[in-house]
């Protein structure tokens, strides 16, 4: 298997884009280099941007970035005969990096959205995402997972992701404030301190969050809303997109995505 190198990227200035693995490797490296320039098709490296605070899709295991998306990225690199290079950054920065062609693709639990489709291209969807509401376990300020229940509340989201976009759309709800975070762990601390009323986020990372913070819980009931995740590439990069789609479609057909999710959910529970 190709070697895995982790590149720690200093986040570029936050830009809200309108619109949001136990993969083994022979070696790994950590660097503080800034984002690489647009990679050539002749390069022996395949660069993926991610945000390693969204378990089980991407998270840190020691000094290594692992998760469902990283397993998918490794499968793509293997199919192309290239070395996978992971650049870990804020979510917004990952979207900017792929738009600017500074990485080959972004895999960070990225939701497909019509506005995003104007500025980047997306692979075949590989997972359906369920969005839930996380609240204080003892004194929840929100009691049901509905847009109406979020009205006039201070709602925490990850900056730039689909929950941010959904909660910021007045057709869905009208919170008192949408408070944006780069890390869910920071949002959890503010929720426990009563600085926000709830967090809107994907169900699987939410389960990990409440397991690590017993003062919190996920509201029971129907999901707040649902969306789908895909891999993002620079607009017009059809060659890369076709190669990624071939791998993603095979992984889905073979049941490997479900296997990746099960593996990383179990690993997080250990």
FENCOR-V727284 format. One record per residue. OMEGA is omega in radians with two decimals (999 if undefined). NEAR is the number of other C-alpha atoms within 8 Angstrom. D_CENTER is the distance of its C-alpha to the mean C-alpha in whole Angstrom. Layout:
BEGIN
OMEGA&NEAR&D_CENTER / OMEGA&NEAR&D_CENTER
END
This chain:
BEGIN
-3.12&6&25 / -3.13&11&24 / 3.14&10&23 / 3.11&13&20 / 3.12&12&19 / 3.14&14&17 / 3.12&13&17 / -3.05&12&16 / 3.00&11&16 / -3.02&7&17 / 3.02&8&15 / -3.09&5&17 / -3.05&5&18 / 3.14&7&16 / -3.11&7&16 / -3.13&8&15 / 3.14&10&14 / -3.08&8&16 / 999&9&15 / 999&17&9 / 3.04&15&13 / 3.09&11&16 / -3.06&9&17 / 3.12&6&20 / -3.10&9&22 / 3.12&8&25 / 3.08&7&24 / 3.12&10&22 / 3.06&8&22 / -3.10&9&21 / 3.07&7&22 / 3.11&8&21 / 3.06&7&22 / -3.06&7&21 / 3.11&9&19 / 3.05&7&21 / -3.10&7&22 / -3.04&9&22 / -3.14&13&22 / 3.10&5&25 / 3.13&4&25 / -3.12&4&28 / 3.08&7&26 / 3.10&7&25 / 3.05&9&22 / -3.00&12&19 / 3.09&12&16 / 3.05&14&12 / 3.12&16&10 / 3.07&15&7 / -2.95&13&6 / 3.06&13&8 / -3.01&9&8 / -3.14&12&6 / 0.09&14&8 / -3.08&14&9 / 3.03&15&6 / -3.12&18&7 / -3.11&13&10 / 2.99&10&13 / -2.96&7&16 / 3.11&4&19 / -3.04&6&18 / 3.02&8&16 / -3.13&14&13 / 3.09&16&12 / -3.12&16&10 / -3.11&15&10 / 3.14&13&8 / 3.02&15&11 / 3.10&13&14 / 3.14&11&13 / 3.13&11&13 / 3.11&10&16 / 3.10&9&18 / 3.13&11&18 / 3.13&13&19 / -3.14&11&22 / -3.12&8&23 / -3.14&7&23 / -3.09&8&25 / 3.06&11&23 / 3.14&13&22 / 3.06&15&18 / -3.11&12&17 / 3.03&13&14 / -3.08&13&13 / -3.05&13&11 / 3.04&14&11 / -3.07&10&10 / 3.13&13&7 / -3.12&13&10 / 3.11&13&12 / 3.12&13&10 / 3.11&10&11 / -3.10&10&14 / -3.13&12&14 / 3.09&17&14 / -3.09&12&16 / 3.14&9&19 / 3.13&11&19 / 3.05&12&18 / 3.14&16&16 / 3.10&14&16 / 3.09&12&13 / 3.08&14&9 / -3.03&14&7 / -3.06&14&3 / -3.02&9&3 / 3.13&13&5 / 3.08&11&8 / -3.07&12&12 / -3.11&9&14 / 3.14&7&18 / 3.10&8&17 / -3.13&12&15 / 3.08&11&17 / -3.02&7&19 / 3.08&9&18 / 3.10&13&16 / -3.07&13&16 / 3.07&11&14 / 2.94&12&15 / 3.08&9&16 / -3.13&9&14 / 3.09&11&13 / 3.01&8&12 / -3.09&9&13 / 3.10&10&11 / -3.11&11&13 / -3.07&14&13 / -3.14&15&15 / 3.11&12&17 / -3.08&13&17 / 3.01&15&21 / -3.09&14&24 / -3.06&9&25 / -3.08&6&29 / -3.10&5&29 / 3.11&9&26 / 3.07&8&26 / -3.01&11&25 / 3.08&7&26 / -3.07&8&25 / 3.12&15&21 / 3.08&7&23 / 3.13&10&22 / -3.13&6&26 / 3.13&9&25 / -3.12&14&23 / 3.12&10&26 / 3.09&8&27 / 3.02&11&25 / -3.00&13&22 / 3.11&16&19 / 3.10&14&16 / 2.97&16&12 / -3.06&13&10 / 3.04&12&11 / -3.10&12&10 / -2.99&12&8 / 3.10&10&10 / 3.07&12&11 / -3.11&14&13 / -3.12&12&14 / -3.10&8&16 / 3.13&13&17 / 3.14&9&19 / -3.08&9&20 / 3.03&7&24 / -3.12&4&24 / -3.10&8&22 / 3.11&12&23 / 3.11&12&24 / 3.01&12&23 / 3.12&9&26 / 2.95&8&23 / -3.09&12&19 / -2.99&9&18 / -3.12&9&15 / 3.04&11&13 / -3.13&9&11 / 3.11&8&11 / 3.12&12&11 / 3.10&7&14 / 3.10&9&16 / 3.13&13&16 / 3.13&11&17 / 3.12&8&20 / 3.08&10&21 / 3.11&14&21 / -3.14&10&23 / 3.13&7&25 / -3.14&7&26 / 3.02&7&24 / -3.09&14&22 / -3.12&15&23 / 3.02&14&19 / 3.03&14&15 / -3.05&12&14 / 3.12&13&10 / -3.04&10&9 / -3.07&10&12 / 3.03&9&11 / 3.11&11&9 / 3.11&12&12 / 3.09&9&15 / -3.10&12&14 / -3.10&11&14 / 3.05&12&18 / 3.13&7&19 / -3.12&6&19 / -3.03&8&20 / 3.09&8&23 / -3.09&9&24 / 3.07&12&21 / 3.05&10&21 / 3.11&11&19 / 3.10&11&21 / 3.14&6&23 / 3.11&6&24 / 3.09&5&22 / 3.11&9&18 / 3.02&11&18 / -3.14&7&17 / 3.07&9&15 / -3.06&10&13 / -3.14&12&11 / 3.09&13&9 / 3.11&15&10 / -3.10&13&10 / 3.05&13&11 / 3.11&16&15 / -3.14&14&17 / 3.09&8&19 / -3.14&6&22 / -3.05&9&21 / 3.13&6&23 / 3.12&6&24 / -3.11&9&20 / 3.14&12&19 / 3.13&8&22 / 3.12&10&21 / -3.12&10&17 / 3.13&10&18 / -3.13&8&21 / -3.10&11&19 / -3.12&12&17 / 3.10&10&19 / 3.12&8&21 / 3.12&10&19 / -3.11&11&18 / -3.11&7&22 / -3.13&6&23 / -3.08&8&21 / 3.14&9&19 / 3.09&12&15 / 3.11&8&17 / 3.10&8&18 / -3.12&13&15 / 3.14&11&13 / -3.12&8&17 / -3.07&9&17 / 3.03&15&14 / 3.10&11&15 / -3.13&8&18 / 3.13&7&18 / -3.10&9&16 / -3.11&6&19 / 999&4&22
END
